[in-house]
């Protein structure tokens, strides 16, 4: 079913003509293979990723799950349940983060296959700077979604099979309401709570 699981990843960085690295963030629907974005960033960080996710969510809605690897800013093998600040934001939006097992990119194989096509189309050779590189990325997304047929889709295009009726992005995250008999505790930055002090 479309919008059940989206996949996201930073496609491996590559040098542009100006000797600066481009880090393309890609987000796609796992069922239809529709690519929502291939956004070139200078760095793989929370602020850049979150800004692009917001833009995509506002246009296309939100999925039930987002499947990523364990790389920053998506996941962390050192964190509780691999969650990061981006993961917790997804959860607040009602999206469950799902992670591939460490060192197993094949578990997100459809996305990895799309990345090979993207690299061949946009990075060999790359453009001179990020503005020009983004034009190439946009062209790839348009062709991939609307022109190129996919064997796994019965030779249809992703745009022709994708269901664009996803859940709306909530601009404001509602407050969590707890039953009156429940005790609400604050969690510290290191993930601990002080239960004994409330007895």
SEGU-864316 format. One line per field, with one value per residue: residue number from 1; residue in three letters; x, y, z of N, C-alpha, C, O in turn. Coordinates in nm, 3 decimals. Layout:
n [NUM_...]
res [ALA_...]
nX [X_...]
nY [Y_...]
nZ [Z_...]
caX [X_...]
caY [Y_...]
caZ [Z_...]
cX [X_...]
cY [Y_...]
cZ [Z_...]
oX [X_...]
oY [Y_...]
oZ [Z_...]
***
This chain:
n [1_2_3_4_5_6_7_8_9_10_11_12_13_14_15_16_17_18_19_20_21_22_23_24_25_26_27_28_29_30_31_32_33_34_35_36_37_38_39_40_41_42_43_44_45_46_47_48_49_50_51_52_53_54_55_56_57_58_59_60_61_62_63_64_65_66_67_68_69_70_71_72_73_74_75_76_77_78_79_80_81_82_83_84_85_86_87_88_89_90_91_92_93_94_95_96_97_98_99_100_101_102_103_104_105_106_107_108_109_110_111_112_113_114_115_116_117_118_119_120_121_122_123_124_125_126_127_128_129_130_131_132_133_134_135_136_137_138_139_140_141_142_143_144_145_146_147_148_149_150_151_152_153_154_155_156_157_158_159_160_161_162_163_164_165_166_167_168_169_170_171_172_173_174_175_176_177_178_179_180_181_182_183_184_185_186_187_188_189_190_191_192_193_194_195_196_197_198_199]
res [UNK_UNK_UNK_UNK_UNK_UNK_UNK_UNK_UNK_UNK_UNK_UNK_UNK_UNK_UNK_UNK_UNK_UNK_UNK_UNK_UNK_UNK_UNK_UNK_UNK_UNK_UNK_UNK_UNK_UNK_UNK_UNK_UNK_UNK_UNK_UNK_UNK_UNK_UNK_UNK_UNK_UNK_UNK_UNK_UNK_UNK_UNK_UNK_UNK_UNK_UNK_UNK_UNK_UNK_UNK_UNK_UNK_UNK_UNK_UNK_UNK_UNK_UNK_UNK_UNK_UNK_UNK_UNK_UNK_UNK_UNK_UNK_UNK_UNK_UNK_UNK_UNK_UNK_UNK_UNK_UNK_UNK_UNK_UNK_UNK_UNK_UNK_UNK_UNK_UNK_UNK_UNK_UNK_UNK_UNK_UNK_UNK_UNK_UNK_UNK_UNK_UNK_UNK_UNK_UNK_UNK_UNK_UNK_UNK_UNK_UNK_UNK_UNK_UNK_UNK_UNK_UNK_UNK_UNK_UNK_UNK_UNK_UNK_UNK_UNK_UNK_UNK_UNK_UNK_UNK_UNK_UNK_UNK_UNK_UNK_UNK_UNK_UNK_UNK_UNK_UNK_UNK_UNK_UNK_UNK_UNK_UNK_UNK_UNK_UNK_UNK_UNK_UNK_UNK_UNK_UNK_UNK_UNK_UNK_UNK_UNK_UNK_UNK_UNK_UNK_UNK_UNK_UNK_UNK_UNK_UNK_UNK_UNK_UNK_UNK_UNK_UNK_UNK_UNK_UNK_UNK_UNK_UNK_UNK_UNK_UNK_UNK_UNK_UNK_UNK_UNK_UNK_UNK_UNK_UNK_UNK_UNK_UNK_UNK]
nX [0.083_0.055_0.225_0.241_0.499_0.776_1.098_1.416_1.728_2.069_2.224_2.540_2.801_2.940_3.197_3.160_3.214_3.336_3.490_3.364_3.170_2.865_2.577_2.322_1.994_1.747_1.405_1.151_0.855_0.798_0.637_0.528_0.755_0.780_0.963_0.999_1.174_1.505_1.736_2.002_2.251_2.495_2.588_2.531_2.306_2.091_1.936_1.928_1.814_1.566_1.438_1.395_1.236_1.009_0.924_0.858_0.661_0.460_0.375_0.314_0.198_0.208_0.374_0.305_0.527_0.883_1.159_1.496_1.860_2.117_2.263_2.370_2.155_1.956_1.951_2.108_2.337_2.431_2.238_1.935_1.714_1.801_1.714_1.714_1.724_1.583_1.437_1.269_1.116_0.978_0.821_0.662_0.506_0.349_0.464_0.631_0.967_1.173_1.441_1.710_1.904_2.225_2.490_2.359_2.256_2.107_1.859_1.703_1.662_1.527_1.549_1.825_1.879_1.759_1.930_2.164_2.091_2.049_2.306_2.444_2.316_2.350_2.597_2.813_2.943_2.963_2.789_2.893_2.846_2.636_2.387_2.363_2.391_2.159_1.966_2.017_1.953_1.680_1.587_1.642_1.464_1.215_1.219_1.249_1.011_0.799_0.850_1.018_0.952_0.887_0.987_0.908_0.673_0.493_0.564_0.472_0.484_0.623_0.472_0.226_0.119_0.128_-0.043_-0.168_-0.298_-0.219_-0.180_-0.243_0.007_0.068_0.081_0.114_0.219_0.020_-0.040_0.060_-0.174_-0.229_-0.365_-0.524_-0.442_-0.187_0.163_0.361_0.682_0.992_1.229_1.575_1.851_2.028_1.862_1.756_1.540_1.421_1.292_1.272_1.271_1.014_0.863]
nY [-0.118_0.221_0.490_0.362_0.279_0.483_0.536_0.665_0.834_0.943_0.968_0.848_1.087_1.311_1.470_1.796_2.007_2.234_2.139_2.092_1.896_1.731_1.623_1.427_1.411_1.170_1.081_0.847_0.665_0.339_0.145_0.238_0.343_0.610_0.905_1.151_1.356_1.464_1.608_1.826_1.871_2.048_1.929_1.639_1.665_1.727_1.968_2.033_1.797_1.782_2.017_1.961_1.731_1.846_2.015_1.826_1.676_1.868_1.897_1.634_1.492_1.259_0.946_0.614_0.481_0.536_0.418_0.378_0.377_0.330_0.557_0.892_1.171_0.993_0.748_0.587_0.358_0.357_0.465_0.451_0.216_0.296_0.550_0.893_1.255_1.330_1.097_1.096_1.321_1.231_1.035_1.193_1.307_1.099_0.901_0.601_0.524_0.303_0.080_-0.041_-0.338_-0.298_-0.245_-0.365_-0.272_-0.381_-0.441_-0.229_-0.235_-0.143_0.132_0.163_0.071_0.272_0.476_0.403_0.454_0.728_0.821_0.753_0.921_1.178_1.222_1.146_1.283_1.516_1.828_2.179_2.342_2.361_2.468_2.420_2.145_2.076_2.125_1.913_1.698_1.747_1.711_1.439_1.327_1.402_1.266_1.000_0.961_1.022_0.950_0.725_0.384_0.113_-0.213_-0.363_-0.242_-0.324_-0.212_0.044_0.395_0.543_0.772_0.723_0.515_0.583_0.662_0.957_1.032_1.079_1.089_1.407_1.654_1.753_2.077_2.171_1.999_1.806_1.836_1.587_1.394_1.259_1.002_1.094_0.939_0.865_0.914_1.180_1.211_1.381_1.325_1.301_1.441_1.232_1.018_0.916_0.881_1.019_0.834_0.753_0.989_1.070_0.915]
nZ [0.000_-0.084_0.081_0.321_0.398_0.375_0.228_0.319_0.275_0.281_-0.014_-0.105_-0.065_-0.313_-0.505_-0.636_-0.925_-0.821_-0.618_-0.378_-0.157_-0.241_-0.081_-0.138_-0.022_-0.022_-0.056_-0.073_-0.177_-0.070_-0.189_-0.444_-0.551_-0.599_-0.609_-0.380_-0.331_-0.419_-0.271_-0.270_-0.030_0.167_0.395_0.601_0.817_1.108_1.091_0.812_0.704_0.843_0.759_0.487_0.503_0.622_0.414_0.215_0.352_0.380_0.119_0.026_0.236_0.517_0.591_0.732_0.830_0.834_0.668_0.726_0.718_0.965_0.988_1.073_1.016_1.090_1.242_1.527_1.632_1.886_2.046_2.248_2.127_1.881_1.823_1.723_1.744_1.515_1.470_1.698_1.643_1.416_1.545_1.714_1.517_1.449_1.299_1.254_1.309_1.124_1.106_0.904_0.960_1.113_0.883_0.668_0.398_0.194_0.289_0.240_-0.033_-0.272_-0.255_-0.257_-0.514_-0.668_-0.597_-0.731_-0.995_-0.974_-0.913_-1.148_-1.327_-1.225_-1.099_-1.251_-1.505_-1.224_-1.151_-1.157_-0.924_-0.624_-0.692_-0.968_-0.955_-0.819_-1.012_-1.186_-1.019_-0.978_-1.239_-1.273_-1.082_-1.190_-1.437_-1.347_-1.202_-1.381_-1.648_-1.694_-1.726_-1.496_-1.439_-1.216_-1.158_-1.342_-1.583_-1.559_-1.462_-1.162_-1.084_-1.199_-1.054_-0.789_-0.487_-0.394_-0.166_0.124_0.487_0.635_0.703_1.030_1.129_1.383_1.663_1.869_2.226_2.461_2.629_2.944_3.154_3.462_3.683_3.625_3.672_3.572_3.452_3.406_3.150_3.146_2.954_2.910_2.905_3.143_3.435_3.745_3.955_4.226_4.376_4.375_4.542]
caX [0.000_0.132_0.231_0.259_0.641_0.865_1.240_1.495_1.871_2.163_2.303_2.680_2.847_3.031_3.255_3.115_3.325_3.404_3.564_3.283_3.087_2.720_2.516_2.181_1.894_1.640_1.288_1.068_0.755_0.852_0.548_0.518_0.887_0.774_1.067_0.946_1.279_1.649_1.778_2.145_2.293_2.639_2.620_2.427_2.278_1.951_1.866_1.904_1.720_1.434_1.380_1.347_1.122_0.894_0.878_0.795_0.539_0.357_0.325_0.267_0.145_0.304_0.352_0.294_0.661_0.996_1.266_1.628_1.971_2.152_2.352_2.322_2.082_1.838_1.960_2.236_2.347_2.467_2.125_1.826_1.633_1.863_1.643_1.783_1.629_1.496_1.346_1.167_1.025_0.888_0.726_0.567_0.415_0.272_0.538_0.722_1.096_1.212_1.581_1.777_2.006_2.355_2.572_2.275_2.181_2.018_1.725_1.631_1.718_1.466_1.606_1.964_1.877_1.732_2.052_2.259_2.044_2.072_2.450_2.482_2.257_2.379_2.730_2.918_3.012_2.880_2.781_2.998_2.815_2.514_2.270_2.358_2.369_2.018_1.890_2.032_1.876_1.539_1.560_1.640_1.340_1.104_1.227_1.229_0.872_0.696_0.885_1.081_0.869_0.956_0.944_0.839_0.540_0.421_0.605_0.410_0.573_0.584_0.368_0.097_0.066_0.132_-0.164_-0.125_-0.384_-0.154_-0.224_-0.196_0.113_0.018_0.174_0.138_0.211_-0.067_0.015_0.028_-0.262_-0.214_-0.469_-0.491_-0.374_-0.049_0.262_0.441_0.819_1.078_1.343_1.694_1.915_2.093_1.758_1.719_1.438_1.445_1.167_1.275_1.245_0.871_0.794]
caY [0.000_0.345_0.574_0.281_0.292_0.561_0.515_0.788_0.810_1.030_0.896_0.879_1.218_1.314_1.602_1.875_2.068_2.334_2.064_2.085_1.775_1.733_1.511_1.426_1.345_1.116_1.030_0.780_0.570_0.205_0.064_0.290_0.391_0.753_0.980_1.280_1.457_1.437_1.743_1.837_1.945_2.054_1.842_1.546_1.702_1.731_2.087_2.020_1.688_1.815_2.119_1.898_1.647_1.934_2.059_1.712_1.643_1.969_1.874_1.498_1.426_1.180_0.801_0.547_0.447_0.579_0.319_0.437_0.303_0.373_0.671_1.023_1.199_0.906_0.654_0.575_0.226_0.377_0.524_0.362_0.176_0.362_0.675_1.022_1.368_1.322_0.984_1.136_1.412_1.144_0.971_1.298_1.328_0.977_0.819_0.509_0.498_0.163_0.081_-0.161_-0.388_-0.238_-0.304_-0.441_-0.180_-0.454_-0.444_-0.118_-0.256_-0.059_0.266_0.154_0.060_0.406_0.554_0.373_0.529_0.870_0.848_0.746_1.034_1.310_1.236_1.100_1.372_1.604_1.968_2.263_2.386_2.301_2.516_2.343_2.005_2.059_2.115_1.774_1.611_1.769_1.649_1.295_1.293_1.415_1.155_0.874_0.949_1.045_0.907_0.593_0.273_0.022_-0.351_-0.407_-0.178_-0.364_-0.115_0.174_0.490_0.565_0.874_0.670_0.418_0.634_0.717_1.082_1.062_1.043_1.168_1.545_1.692_1.844_2.189_2.181_1.869_1.821_1.799_1.452_1.390_1.137_0.979_1.161_0.851_0.842_1.012_1.230_1.240_1.436_1.242_1.383_1.428_1.100_0.917_0.861_0.949_1.007_0.779_0.746_1.119_1.098_0.822]
caZ [0.000_-0.089_0.201_0.441_0.431_0.289_0.252_0.313_0.293_0.212_-0.114_-0.081_-0.111_-0.427_-0.529_-0.750_-0.999_-0.737_-0.515_-0.256_-0.160_-0.242_-0.009_-0.176_0.061_-0.105_0.014_-0.174_-0.131_-0.091_-0.273_-0.581_-0.589_-0.630_-0.538_-0.340_-0.340_-0.415_-0.233_-0.245_0.089_0.191_0.509_0.644_0.956_1.149_1.042_0.668_0.679_0.896_0.672_0.364_0.538_0.640_0.282_0.150_0.425_0.350_-0.017_0.000_0.354_0.595_0.586_0.862_0.874_0.751_0.675_0.701_0.775_1.101_0.982_1.117_1.140_1.100_1.353_1.595_1.696_2.026_2.117_2.285_2.012_1.766_1.796_1.726_1.753_1.398_1.496_1.794_1.572_1.339_1.638_1.753_1.405_1.426_1.202_1.324_1.243_1.105_1.067_0.855_1.051_1.084_0.775_0.576_0.312_0.103_0.347_0.177_-0.166_-0.375_-0.243_-0.301_-0.661_-0.719_-0.577_-0.839_-1.111_-0.947_-0.924_-1.289_-1.399_-1.168_-1.040_-1.344_-1.412_-1.142_-1.196_-1.099_-0.788_-0.570_-0.766_-1.093_-0.920_-0.785_-1.137_-1.234_-0.930_-1.009_-1.368_-1.249_-1.011_-1.285_-1.533_-1.275_-1.160_-1.483_-1.783_-1.699_-1.677_-1.406_-1.458_-1.095_-1.155_-1.462_-1.685_-1.532_-1.396_-1.022_-1.071_-1.244_-0.958_-0.651_-0.428_-0.332_-0.052_0.250_0.603_0.632_0.796_1.134_1.150_1.527_1.729_1.988_2.356_2.505_2.744_3.021_3.253_3.590_3.780_3.582_3.717_3.460_3.492_3.303_3.112_3.128_2.822_2.895_2.898_3.273_3.515_3.890_4.008_4.371_4.438_4.375_4.633]
cX [0.088_0.118_0.232_0.403_0.708_1.009_1.313_1.641_1.948_2.242_2.449_2.727_2.936_3.077_3.191_3.236_3.403_3.477_3.494_3.191_2.939_2.670_2.367_2.095_1.780_1.530_1.195_0.966_0.802_0.766_0.551_0.653_0.888_0.875_1.012_1.050_1.416_1.710_1.925_2.173_2.445_2.681_2.502_2.399_2.128_1.878_1.832_1.800_1.579_1.364_1.324_1.231_0.996_0.837_0.803_0.663_0.426_0.296_0.254_0.201_0.252_0.270_0.328_0.431_0.763_1.112_1.398_1.735_2.000_2.245_2.288_2.263_1.966_1.840_2.097_2.240_2.381_2.350_2.020_1.734_1.676_1.800_1.734_1.680_1.534_1.394_1.234_1.069_0.928_0.780_0.620_0.465_0.326_0.334_0.635_0.852_1.125_1.354_1.624_1.873_2.140_2.432_2.491_2.191_2.084_1.876_1.640_1.670_1.659_1.527_1.750_1.973_1.852_1.856_2.155_2.221_2.072_2.219_2.495_2.433_2.310_2.522_2.844_2.898_2.913_2.877_2.885_2.970_2.679_2.390_2.254_2.333_2.223_1.931_1.899_1.951_1.727_1.499_1.551_1.508_1.221_1.102_1.195_1.081_0.773_0.725_0.932_0.988_0.953_0.899_0.864_0.700_0.458_0.443_0.525_0.515_0.531_0.470_0.230_0.036_0.063_-0.003_-0.124_-0.211_-0.322_-0.214_-0.165_-0.088_0.056_0.119_0.208_0.119_0.127_0.005_-0.026_-0.060_-0.249_-0.329_-0.427_-0.417_-0.230_0.042_0.351_0.578_0.896_1.196_1.461_1.755_1.983_1.992_1.714_1.607_1.470_1.316_1.165_1.239_1.097_0.793_0.754]
cY [0.125_0.421_0.494_0.296_0.381_0.524_0.647_0.755_0.926_0.943_0.938_1.010_1.203_1.458_1.668_1.939_2.170_2.272_2.067_1.963_1.809_1.606_1.509_1.346_1.298_1.059_0.971_0.689_0.429_0.121_0.109_0.331_0.539_0.828_1.120_1.391_1.392_1.574_1.745_1.923_1.949_1.959_1.750_1.575_1.714_1.848_2.076_1.914_1.725_1.919_2.057_1.803_1.731_1.977_1.946_1.677_1.741_1.949_1.740_1.429_1.342_1.031_0.744_0.513_0.511_0.482_0.386_0.339_0.362_0.493_0.799_1.098_1.105_0.817_0.653_0.441_0.239_0.427_0.419_0.341_0.246_0.499_0.797_1.132_1.368_1.209_1.025_1.236_1.333_1.085_1.071_1.325_1.207_0.886_0.730_0.492_0.348_0.164_-0.051_-0.209_-0.324_-0.317_-0.392_-0.348_-0.251_-0.466_-0.326_-0.116_-0.168_0.080_0.267_0.143_0.195_0.494_0.527_0.449_0.678_0.905_0.849_0.869_1.169_1.330_1.196_1.160_1.453_1.744_2.051_2.300_2.330_2.345_2.438_2.195_1.980_2.052_1.975_1.677_1.624_1.702_1.497_1.254_1.299_1.299_1.022_0.854_0.944_0.985_0.762_0.484_0.179_-0.118_-0.401_-0.347_-0.215_-0.267_0.015_0.266_0.506_0.665_0.819_0.571_0.470_0.692_0.841_1.122_1.012_1.126_1.308_1.568_1.786_1.955_2.207_2.044_1.885_1.780_1.657_1.461_1.255_1.124_1.041_1.072_0.820_0.953_1.050_1.270_1.298_1.341_1.333_1.360_1.294_0.986_0.858_0.942_0.928_0.963_0.786_0.877_1.152_1.003_0.892]
cZ [0.000_0.044_0.331_0.489_0.327_0.325_0.239_0.339_0.233_0.116_-0.097_-0.142_-0.234_-0.449_-0.650_-0.816_-0.918_-0.618_-0.378_-0.268_-0.164_-0.173_-0.043_-0.077_-0.029_-0.016_-0.092_-0.108_-0.166_-0.184_-0.419_-0.638_-0.627_-0.544_-0.508_-0.353_-0.354_-0.394_-0.198_-0.123_0.096_0.303_0.537_0.791_0.981_1.086_0.894_0.639_0.724_0.809_0.544_0.391_0.556_0.506_0.211_0.218_0.392_0.212_-0.029_0.119_0.423_0.586_0.726_0.920_0.780_0.776_0.637_0.746_0.913_1.103_1.031_0.997_1.165_1.222_1.414_1.667_1.844_2.110_2.151_2.166_1.882_1.736_1.811_1.743_1.634_1.417_1.591_1.734_1.487_1.430_1.684_1.643_1.378_1.322_1.280_1.247_1.238_1.051_1.005_0.963_1.014_0.978_0.681_0.488_0.219_0.159_0.301_0.029_-0.275_-0.375_-0.292_-0.453_-0.725_-0.705_-0.686_-0.966_-1.095_-0.965_-1.069_-1.365_-1.352_-1.120_-1.132_-1.482_-1.329_-1.203_-1.121_-0.954_-0.747_-0.647_-0.897_-1.064_-0.886_-0.910_-1.195_-1.149_-0.958_-1.141_-1.353_-1.185_-1.108_-1.384_-1.466_-1.242_-1.276_-1.620_-1.787_-1.647_-1.590_-1.420_-1.338_-1.080_-1.278_-1.576_-1.676_-1.471_-1.250_-1.006_-1.108_-1.144_-0.815_-0.609_-0.348_-0.211_0.078_0.364_0.595_0.737_0.901_1.161_1.298_1.589_1.856_2.116_2.389_2.631_2.813_3.121_3.386_3.688_3.741_3.633_3.598_3.511_3.375_3.277_3.087_2.990_2.803_2.902_3.031_3.337_3.662_3.956_4.161_4.440_4.442_4.466_4.761]
oX [0.184_0.015_0.224_0.427_0.698_1.037_1.277_1.675_1.898_2.317_2.475_2.696_2.998_3.006_3.172_3.348_3.521_3.520_3.558_3.142_2.892_2.716_2.291_2.120_1.723_1.558_1.163_0.987_0.842_0.818_0.575_0.666_0.986_0.874_0.983_1.016_1.439_1.734_1.969_2.125_2.513_2.795_2.389_2.461_2.047_1.768_1.720_1.709_1.483_1.243_1.216_1.138_0.888_0.715_0.696_0.564_0.311_0.180_0.146_0.152_0.370_0.153_0.330_0.450_0.735_1.158_1.409_1.707_1.918_2.301_2.165_2.317_1.884_1.743_2.191_2.157_2.363_2.359_2.016_1.682_1.599_1.832_1.820_1.560_1.417_1.277_1.118_0.951_0.809_0.662_0.502_0.350_0.237_0.264_0.712_0.849_1.104_1.385_1.580_1.919_2.166_2.437_2.546_2.069_1.990_1.783_1.518_1.704_1.732_1.553_1.793_2.064_1.916_1.884_2.227_2.307_2.113_2.253_2.574_2.500_2.314_2.565_2.961_2.840_2.795_2.952_2.955_3.059_2.613_2.297_2.144_2.262_2.168_1.831_1.800_1.886_1.655_1.391_1.464_1.446_1.135_0.997_1.122_1.030_0.674_0.633_0.890_0.948_1.074_0.778_0.765_0.619_0.365_0.353_0.514_0.623_0.414_0.380_0.129_-0.084_0.002_-0.068_-0.053_-0.198_-0.368_-0.290_-0.051_-0.090_0.000_0.229_0.318_0.016_0.159_0.098_-0.133_-0.024_-0.257_-0.383_-0.309_-0.337_-0.159_0.004_0.408_0.590_0.867_1.253_1.450_1.714_1.995_2.031_1.642_1.582_1.537_1.239_1.062_1.184_1.057_0.670_0.695]
oY [0.133_0.416_0.552_0.324_0.357_0.486_0.731_0.662_0.998_0.855_1.057_1.040_1.100_1.553_1.604_1.926_2.192_2.344_2.046_1.932_1.902_1.496_1.583_1.228_1.378_0.997_1.038_0.641_0.403_0.033_0.028_0.351_0.588_0.816_1.198_1.506_1.280_1.648_1.676_2.036_1.864_1.913_1.780_1.515_1.710_1.831_2.107_1.936_1.701_1.910_2.096_1.795_1.693_1.975_1.969_1.650_1.701_1.981_1.733_1.317_1.353_0.993_0.817_0.514_0.537_0.466_0.443_0.234_0.434_0.527_0.813_1.089_1.132_0.811_0.711_0.414_0.144_0.432_0.312_0.437_0.255_0.559_0.802_1.104_1.404_1.226_0.993_1.236_1.364_1.085_1.038_1.361_1.214_0.804_0.779_0.451_0.276_0.240_-0.159_-0.131_-0.299_-0.440_-0.484_-0.344_-0.190_-0.497_-0.324_-0.012_-0.124_0.138_0.361_0.200_0.229_0.577_0.618_0.501_0.745_1.006_0.934_0.916_1.264_1.444_1.210_1.095_1.457_1.774_2.001_2.290_2.261_2.266_2.394_2.128_1.875_1.979_1.922_1.587_1.524_1.644_1.433_1.156_1.210_1.242_0.940_0.742_0.871_0.971_0.684_0.491_0.167_-0.139_-0.472_-0.394_-0.144_-0.243_0.088_0.220_0.484_0.644_0.864_0.545_0.408_0.762_0.831_1.233_0.913_1.220_1.326_1.509_1.890_1.930_2.251_1.980_1.969_1.699_1.612_1.528_1.150_1.225_1.042_1.122_0.755_1.070_0.964_1.353_1.268_1.285_1.432_1.269_1.247_0.869_0.758_1.057_0.831_1.046_0.823_0.877_1.251_1.009_0.829]
oZ [0.076_0.110_0.440_0.607_0.207_0.439_0.157_0.412_0.147_0.158_-0.077_-0.258_-0.256_-0.418_-0.754_-0.767_-0.944_-0.528_-0.275_-0.376_-0.099_-0.203_0.019_-0.053_-0.103_0.086_-0.190_0.004_-0.280_-0.253_-0.508_-0.758_-0.682_-0.422_-0.599_-0.382_-0.308_-0.490_-0.106_-0.113_0.038_0.305_0.500_0.880_0.888_1.033_0.854_0.559_0.651_0.786_0.499_0.312_0.511_0.486_0.154_0.151_0.379_0.190_-0.088_0.105_0.391_0.574_0.825_1.041_0.664_0.889_0.529_0.804_0.969_1.208_1.030_0.887_1.253_1.297_1.360_1.754_1.920_2.233_2.090_2.109_1.786_1.633_1.900_1.754_1.649_1.382_1.567_1.769_1.485_1.396_1.692_1.672_1.293_1.262_1.362_1.132_1.336_0.959_1.047_1.046_0.897_0.983_0.620_0.502_0.169_0.085_0.321_-0.027_-0.364_-0.480_-0.359_-0.514_-0.824_-0.792_-0.728_-1.037_-1.189_-1.026_-1.110_-1.457_-1.430_-1.102_-1.095_-1.569_-1.361_-1.296_-1.033_-0.870_-0.825_-0.665_-0.931_-1.140_-0.920_-0.911_-1.246_-1.202_-0.962_-1.152_-1.412_-1.228_-1.106_-1.412_-1.521_-1.253_-1.271_-1.701_-1.873_-1.530_-1.609_-1.413_-1.354_-1.001_-1.314_-1.657_-1.774_-1.432_-1.218_-0.924_-1.053_-1.149_-0.728_-0.687_-0.248_-0.159_0.134_0.341_0.554_0.845_0.865_1.210_1.332_1.570_1.941_2.114_2.350_2.727_2.749_3.166_3.419_3.769_3.817_3.637_3.532_3.601_3.259_3.370_3.014_2.918_2.690_2.904_3.032_3.300_3.699_4.006_4.218_4.550_4.505_4.469_4.850]
***
